[in-house]
Amino acid sequence: MSADLNGGAKSASETPSRFVPSRSSTQKVSRLLGGHLLLLRSFVADLNGATNIANAISGLSA
């Protein structure tokens, strides 16, 4: 019986420790994704600016 109680206590103590890091890790992942989305937006804006400059140069040369 003591083995069952210890097993139950271990599983009960493991389940909250599994849920708490998952919440903090999802917050970390969302923060990382937010930062990467900002980088992607600025990168896309830079690409659009570069294509506009390239189009203007090709328009001038043509």
C-alpha positions as MATLAB code, in Angstrom:
seq = 'MSADLNGGAKSASETPSRFVPSRSSTQKVSRLLGGHLLLLRSFVADLNGATNIANAISGLSA';
ca = [
       0.000    0.000    0.000;
       2.860    2.393    0.784;
       4.247    1.910   -2.728;
       0.853    2.908   -4.198;
       0.708    6.001   -1.994;
       4.230    7.015   -2.992;
       3.436    6.430   -6.648;
       0.283    8.535   -6.317;
       2.215   11.300   -4.558;
       4.878   11.250   -7.270;
       2.317   11.485  -10.067;
       0.433   14.237   -8.211;
       3.638   16.234   -7.711;
       4.722   15.660  -11.319;
       1.507   16.884  -12.936;
       1.693   20.477  -11.599;
       5.411   20.680  -12.397;
       4.575   19.577  -15.948;
       1.867   22.200  -16.394;
       3.743   25.149  -14.867;
       6.843   24.943  -17.116;
       4.598   24.428  -20.148;
       2.858   27.720  -19.383;
       6.141   29.572  -18.908;
       7.637   27.924  -21.997;
       4.633   28.916  -24.098;
       5.082   32.493  -22.909;
       8.769   32.330  -23.843;
       7.942   30.842  -27.238;
       5.287   33.481  -27.885;
       7.793   36.194  -26.968;
      10.396   34.655  -29.281;
       7.856   34.335  -32.071;
       6.805   37.933  -31.530;
      10.397   39.067  -31.839;
      10.909   36.964  -34.953;
       7.696   38.338  -36.467;
       8.972   41.864  -35.915;
      12.281   40.899  -37.550;
      10.414   39.323  -40.461;
       8.273   42.427  -40.901;
      11.306   44.702  -40.965;
      13.079   42.274  -43.301;
      10.108   42.241  -45.680;
       9.981   46.044  -45.529;
      13.693   46.138  -46.398;
      13.087   43.745  -49.297;
      10.248   45.918  -50.561;
      12.491   48.976  -50.338;
      15.276   47.155  -52.163;
      12.921   46.057  -54.950;
      11.604   49.612  -55.250;
      15.167   50.904  -55.560;
      15.990   48.175  -58.087;
      12.874   49.022  -60.092;
      13.778   52.715  -60.034;
      17.344   51.967  -61.178;
      16.122   49.658  -63.939;
      13.590   52.307  -64.953;
      16.307   54.942  -65.129;
      18.671   52.701  -67.074;
      15.902   51.681  -69.485;
];
